[in-house]
């Protein structure tokens, strides 16, 4: 049995959970706060980041969300998420990198710092940093609207790892109140599809202590 070390608002863990859910791979969740730097966790991943996926019976430890997702793409045939021509697979990986790197750096990371980490350490949030994160979130959603205007899914005709990655990052930003959906009908409709999927529903019920989501967060119709 797989064990996933994660915390509720880790977007990279959420991506892995979505993939495992779509593929029907069972796992247990272990709460891991990477900022605590536990010795036992650092032995699994010296970088100290979540997610980490461990299978004791097979003595396998997987680290880094992209490496984990590629592992299950290669070992589980159900619900392939990196598919199509070489060009299409390259496009999927491009969008995965865009959301894992650019969206995370621009939006998710600042929101986590200002609305979660600072609350845990009893520091006041920086309103300027929050406004900038929301401004950049709006720009990223403009691009998502552009993609959905031209394709059924972000990378092409079928749902892919690009969609799971974007949904994972956006879900954390949405939980933290960093998304204004009012001018993004295409993105909102695409995201509503994800919120209703069985793989996504467990994420909607989880809460980070001391940090409450906006009222629309868990509403699959919002």
Protein Blocks (a to p, Z undefined) as FASTA:
>chain_A
ZZddddfklmklmmmmmmmmmnopacddddddfklopaklmmmmmnopacddddfklopa
cehjklmmmmmmmmmmghpabgcjfklmmmmmmmmmmmmmmmmmmmmmmmmmmmmmmmmn
opacdfklmmmmmmmmmmmmmmmmmmmmmpmblnlmbdcfklmmmmmmmmmmmmnopacf
klmmklmmmmmmmmmpmklmmmmmpccehiacdfklmmmkZZ
